[in-house]
Amino acid sequence: MTQMQPGRTDAATELSTEPPADVDSTAGKLVYVYLSSVVETTVGGIAEALDLKLIELLPTLRSLQSAGYVERTGDQCRIAR
């Protein structure tokens, strides 16, 4: 599992872990908060860390991605800045 933990952050670059108000699903909120804390990880890493099945995780990621909250490149996911 590949995860990048933030090293030193300053107030200007620090991401909020609060999910956006229009993210309604529990899984969406959970994935958003998790990605906010790890900066970048794989789809498998999210599934493992949050104990989610891919059948639930993938549509959640697509929803967050289409709303502009998550960037996904191949298997890597991160919060969109």
Backbone as CSV, one residue per row, in Angstrom:
resi,resn,N_x,N_y,N_z,CA_x,CA_y,CA_z,C_x,C_y,C_z
1,MET,0.841,-1.161,0.000,0.000,0.000,0.000,0.891,1.230,0.000
2,THR,0.606,2.145,-0.909,1.390,3.364,-1.023,0.602,4.528,-0.467
3,GLN,1.135,5.147,0.553,0.504,6.311,1.142,1.568,7.343,1.399
4,MET,1.224,8.577,1.139,2.140,9.665,1.426,1.553,10.477,2.566
5,GLN,2.231,10.492,3.682,1.793,11.288,4.817,2.343,12.699,4.645
6,PRO,1.566,13.684,4.989,2.100,15.038,4.892,3.220,15.243,5.892
7,GLY,4.270,15.892,5.446,5.388,16.186,6.333,5.057,17.415,7.145
8,ARG,5.531,18.522,6.703,5.252,19.782,7.387,4.246,20.551,6.561
9,THR,3.205,21.025,7.164,2.222,21.822,6.445,2.138,23.195,7.058
10,ASP,1.788,24.160,6.236,1.519,25.473,6.785,0.040,25.766,6.580
11,ALA,-0.443,26.831,7.144,-1.875,27.126,7.124,-2.410,27.297,5.704
12,ALA,-1.580,27.776,4.784,-2.034,28.021,3.423,-2.245,26.733,2.638
13,THR,-1.475,25.693,2.929,-1.580,24.462,2.149,-2.304,23.343,2.883
14,GLU,-2.653,23.553,4.129,-3.306,22.511,4.908,-4.719,22.264,4.389
15,LEU,-5.053,20.978,4.171,-6.376,20.611,3.703,-7.322,20.445,4.869
16,SER,-8.560,20.844,4.669,-9.573,20.615,5.686,-10.009,19.163,5.615
17,THR,-10.186,18.544,6.758,-10.674,17.175,6.767,-12.201,17.144,6.824
18,GLU,-12.827,18.280,6.906,-14.290,18.361,6.923,-14.814,18.108,5.502
19,PRO,-15.682,17.103,5.334,-16.204,16.844,3.996,-17.099,17.985,3.526
20,PRO,-17.143,18.224,2.219,-18.017,19.272,1.693,-19.479,18.992,2.058
21,ALA,-20.249,20.034,2.215,-21.643,19.906,2.656,-22.502,19.100,1.696
22,ASP,-22.162,19.117,0.408,-23.006,18.396,-0.555,-22.626,16.922,-0.724
23,VAL,-21.667,16.435,0.054,-21.355,14.999,0.056,-22.298,14.363,1.074
24,ASP,-23.294,13.646,0.554,-24.358,13.129,1.414,-24.103,11.733,1.962
25,SER,-23.431,10.891,1.186,-23.292,9.497,1.612,-22.246,9.349,2.714
26,THR,-22.504,8.396,3.573,-21.558,8.098,4.651,-20.226,7.654,4.085
27,ALA,-20.259,6.790,3.057,-19.022,6.311,2.428,-18.267,7.474,1.795
28,GLY,-18.969,8.393,1.154,-18.327,9.557,0.536,-17.621,10.421,1.563
29,LYS,-18.287,10.649,2.684,-17.677,11.446,3.762,-16.452,10.740,4.328
30,LEU,-16.579,9.438,4.534,-15.481,8.649,5.089,-14.269,8.668,4.162
31,VAL,-14.503,8.461,2.869,-13.407,8.462,1.894,-12.769,9.843,1.820
32,TYR,-13.566,10.893,1.814,-13.027,12.254,1.750,-12.138,12.554,2.952
33,VAL,-12.630,12.245,4.140,-11.852,12.500,5.359,-10.559,11.689,5.351
34,TYR,-10.648,10.426,4.936,-9.445,9.589,4.887,-8.429,10.162,3.899
35,LEU,-8.882,10.507,2.693,-7.951,11.062,1.708,-7.355,12.388,2.182
36,SER,-8.116,13.164,2.907,-7.593,14.422,3.455,-6.448,14.175,4.422
37,SER,-6.499,13.040,5.113,-5.468,12.775,6.112,-4.225,12.104,5.545
38,VAL,-4.341,11.354,4.445,-3.169,10.655,3.910,-2.558,11.333,2.698
39,VAL,-3.190,12.327,2.142,-2.772,13.084,0.974,-2.942,12.285,-0.313
40,GLU,-2.317,11.124,-0.440,-2.440,10.320,-1.654,-2.284,8.844,-1.312
41,THR,-3.087,8.006,-1.949,-3.022,6.572,-1.734,-3.644,5.865,-2.930
42,THR,-3.616,4.563,-2.901,-4.209,3.777,-3.979,-5.657,3.431,-3.645
43,VAL,-6.391,3.010,-4.668,-7.759,2.551,-4.452,-7.755,1.383,-3.466
44,GLY,-6.839,0.452,-3.653,-6.719,-0.685,-2.743,-6.380,-0.258,-1.332
45,GLY,-5.561,0.770,-1.200,-5.200,1.292,0.115,-6.402,1.876,0.839
46,ILE,-7.263,2.569,0.093,-8.478,3.127,0.692,-9.389,1.987,1.136
47,ALA,-9.587,1.019,0.245,-10.464,-0.114,0.549,-9.987,-0.847,1.794
48,GLU,-8.694,-1.073,1.881,-8.129,-1.793,3.028,-8.252,-0.980,4.316
49,ALA,-7.878,0.287,4.244,-7.887,1.124,5.448,-9.295,1.341,5.997
50,LEU,-10.270,1.454,5.105,-11.633,1.757,5.536,-12.531,0.526,5.570
51,ASP,-11.952,-0.618,5.260,-12.693,-1.877,5.252,-13.934,-1.781,4.361
52,LEU,-13.722,-1.226,3.148,-14.792,-1.108,2.163,-14.540,-2.078,1.021
53,LYS,-15.590,-2.637,0.487,-15.479,-3.488,-0.687,-15.411,-2.592,-1.922
54,LEU,-14.690,-3.044,-2.943,-14.549,-2.251,-4.163,-15.897,-1.931,-4.794
55,ILE,-16.867,-2.826,-4.651,-18.188,-2.598,-5.230,-18.871,-1.364,-4.620
56,GLU,-18.498,-1.007,-3.406,-19.009,0.210,-2.770,-18.053,1.385,-2.978
57,LEU,-16.760,1.120,-2.937,-15.762,2.179,-3.020,-15.697,2.823,-4.397
58,LEU,-15.697,2.042,-5.453,-15.511,2.602,-6.795,-16.602,3.596,-7.186
59,PRO,-17.888,3.293,-6.971,-18.900,4.309,-7.279,-18.765,5.558,-6.398
60,THR,-18.339,5.366,-5.162,-18.124,6.496,-4.259,-17.007,7.383,-4.789
61,LEU,-15.905,6.776,-5.219,-14.796,7.550,-5.793,-15.226,8.266,-7.061
62,ARG,-15.991,7.580,-7.933,-16.467,8.220,-9.164,-17.344,9.428,-8.848
63,SER,-18.193,9.297,-7.842,-19.057,10.400,-7.444,-18.238,11.585,-6.925
64,LEU,-17.278,11.313,-6.063,-16.408,12.375,-5.550,-15.570,12.996,-6.657
65,GLN,-15.154,12.178,-7.605,-14.357,12.667,-8.728,-15.213,13.555,-9.641
66,SER,-16.414,13.124,-9.966,-17.262,13.920,-10.862,-17.692,15.233,-10.211
67,ALA,-17.754,15.260,-8.878,-18.075,16.498,-8.162,-16.858,17.412,-8.032
68,GLY,-15.679,16.919,-8.434,-14.468,17.731,-8.383,-13.722,17.690,-7.064
69,TYR,-14.063,16.738,-6.200,-13.414,16.661,-4.897,-12.216,15.725,-4.853
70,VAL,-12.173,14.768,-5.761,-11.097,13.779,-5.780,-10.492,13.715,-7.172
71,GLU,-9.164,13.640,-7.223,-8.441,13.402,-8.473,-7.985,11.960,-8.463
72,ARG,-8.203,11.288,-9.575,-7.776,9.895,-9.668,-6.981,9.715,-10.950
73,THR,-5.756,9.227,-10.795,-4.888,8.935,-11.925,-4.499,7.475,-11.822
74,GLY,-5.096,6.663,-12.690,-4.863,5.229,-12.597,-5.394,4.731,-11.274
75,ASP,-4.515,4.157,-10.473,-4.898,3.600,-9.184,-4.666,4.594,-8.039
76,GLN,-4.060,5.731,-8.327,-3.743,6.726,-7.295,-4.890,7.719,-7.116
77,CYS,-5.209,8.014,-5.869,-6.278,8.953,-5.541,-5.754,10.007,-4.583
78,ARG,-6.293,11.217,-4.729,-5.953,12.304,-3.819,-7.077,13.325,-3.845
79,ILE,-7.117,14.177,-2.839,-8.089,15.265,-2.789,-7.688,16.293,-3.851
80,ALA,-8.673,16.760,-4.616,-8.404,17.811,-5.611,-8.178,19.130,-4.877
81,ARG,-7.213,19.855,-5.297,-6.894,21.145,-4.644,-7.518,22.286,-5.386
